[in-house]
Amino acid sequence: MDLHALLVNLTSPSLLYFLLGVLATVVKSDLELPAPTIKFISLYLLFSIGFKGGQELAHSGFTTEVMAALGAALGLAVVVPLYTYFLTRRVLDAYNAGALAAAYGSVSAVTFITASSFLDDHRVAYGGHMVAAMALMEAPAIIIGLLLIRRFAPPAAPDADAPRPAGGLGTVAHEAFTNGSVLMIVGSLVIGLLADSKAAEGIKPFTSDIFKGFLAVFLLEMGMVAARRFGAFRRAGWALVALGLVLPIVGATLGISLSHLLHLTPGDGLLLTVLAASASYIAVPAALRLAVPQADPGIYLPMALAVTFPFNIAVGIPVYFHLLTT
């Protein structure tokens, strides 16, 4: 068990600001962030994650090993949301099950960074293209989550008795791909891939240097939102806590199996496994806040951040690495 990694990440400024947001709500503070500001920060986070992923992909090139890892990541971004939706649909409505499908199909950047630090500490090499794999998994997971909600959710009130809008899978896919949040992260990934590296240095202060500051502000707001709606999570009972532990184990099993099948290096294998096992509490909440307001952040944020994240940090990473190297 990597207790040092646990302590370092649980005392990171971003997570502490999340806790400050929770505290502000619990003590009934009048602390409040303007809605337009939060919308801007949401889009900025998607912009930054996508652009940096495209840059990393441009630097690594498209070798056979890189393509295999990226293909595995994209496959996981499709498969994980599907089984997550149908597992969680047993205890949640279609909107919240779809939100969890998107969150668990996507990734936790902080968990990924922690796994990278774990590999650095153990002097295990890994490829820079895995950052691109992390960015590539965001959009498919969001799209699959939106498609599942569009397919299974009832019509929204007040037109609950109205028939569903006509249109086949192509129409639904078009709606998902042109969603502002999805378009931002996919477009930024492509721009990062095509942009000249020297020119990209000119916007590095915006894409990288201020990222953690904006992330801290975003998580402050998410802490307040989650605390205000935490009652929905409590009412669901221990079933969601259990799912928050089972889902990363299932995802890690898939990641480890794929890593062995594709003969990935232990470093790349661990990062792929962490991507499969983690849940997003940055990009996906930013997207869902805009695209699916019916989904309750008091459910998908606590599961991803309060259950799955500490499990992966405290137990998952060293166990996954042990299984990959034995």
Secondary structure as GFF3:
##gff-version 3
##sequence-region A 1 326
A	DSSP	alpha_helix	3	10	.	.	.	ID=ss1
A	DSSP	alpha_helix	13	26	.	.	.	ID=ss2
A	DSSP	alpha_helix	35	60	.	.	.	ID=ss3
A	DSSP	alpha_helix	64	88	.	.	.	ID=ss4
A	DSSP	alpha_helix	94	105	.	.	.	ID=ss5
A	DSSP	alpha_helix	109	121	.	.	.	ID=ss6
A	DSSP	alpha_helix	129	152	.	.	.	ID=ss7
A	DSSP	alpha_helix	169	177	.	.	.	ID=ss8
A	DSSP	alpha_helix	180	194	.	.	.	ID=ss9
A	DSSP	alpha_helix	197	201	.	.	.	ID=ss10
A	DSSP	alpha_helix	204	204	.	.	.	ID=ss11
A	DSSP	pi_helix	205	209	.	.	.	ID=ss12
A	DSSP	alpha_helix	211	228	.	.	.	ID=ss13
A	DSSP	alpha_helix	230	236	.	.	.	ID=ss14
A	DSSP	alpha_helix	238	261	.	.	.	ID=ss15
A	DSSP	alpha_helix	266	277	.	.	.	ID=ss16
A	DSSP	alpha_helix	283	291	.	.	.	ID=ss17
A	DSSP	alpha_helix	297	302	.	.	.	ID=ss18
A	DSSP	pi_helix	303	308	.	.	.	ID=ss19
A	DSSP	alpha_helix	309	311	.	.	.	ID=ss20
A	DSSP	pi_helix	312	316	.	.	.	ID=ss21
A	DSSP	alpha_helix	317	324	.	.	.	ID=ss22
###
